[in-house]
Amino acid sequence: MPYSKELHNSLNKASKQHIALTEKFEEFANFIKHCIDTPSVATNNINVSLQELDKGIMTTTFAGRTTTFVFNTALEDNGDLEGTVRCYIRHDFPEPKQIRLGEFAFNEAGLTNLKLPNEDSKISIANDFGTLHIALHFIREGLRAFRMAAR
């Protein structure tokens, strides 16, 4: 059965890609925590929790707001898996809900679909100045989300 063999090979490839993408997300989360915990950045009162990293979740708190970065993978048309991180902020009143702030995608090499302002090169998800920029951007967007939710 050629189709079954092709399907099996496709799933084997996807499994390996999922592992690689998961490792990249974990590298991202650990790098963000390391950067935030350094004395020069720690004065911003941002906290990072990796308690649910095994579930693909990194959480930050800043100014009474909780921003959650949720990792998943999706099969692209070309047959490759792509990593996706969706960012949410928790809003508790008048009813608990998660407000979606945005998302970004990345490949096995760690390159995202995001660019730094005024630059052409794509941001790497791990061990790069742009990596911290991604997290700080979504934390800042969380500050705007409350204003938008109040309208």
C-alpha angles and dihedrals in degrees: 000000000000094000093055091049091049091048091048091050090048091053092047089053091047091050092054092045091049090054092049093047091047089053090051091052090049089050088051092051094046092047091051091049091048092049094045091048094053112105095242092058100028091078088076090074093233116150125199124202123197094176092118098036090118086063093049095259131128119179130198130188125202132157092355093307128116117213117191125201110202120194126207139148132234133193112245125212090257091060096254125119117239125200117235129192117195118194124212137176121213115237113188105180137101083000131353114261143143116244112207111231098182142281145240135204131217139185132226090273089058097247113144132206088245130097131200113249111277093008133103101207120092121247119252115228094222138052098350137111087245090058091065089043090059093055095043090048093056092042088054091046086056089063089057094046093069091055091050092047091052092059 
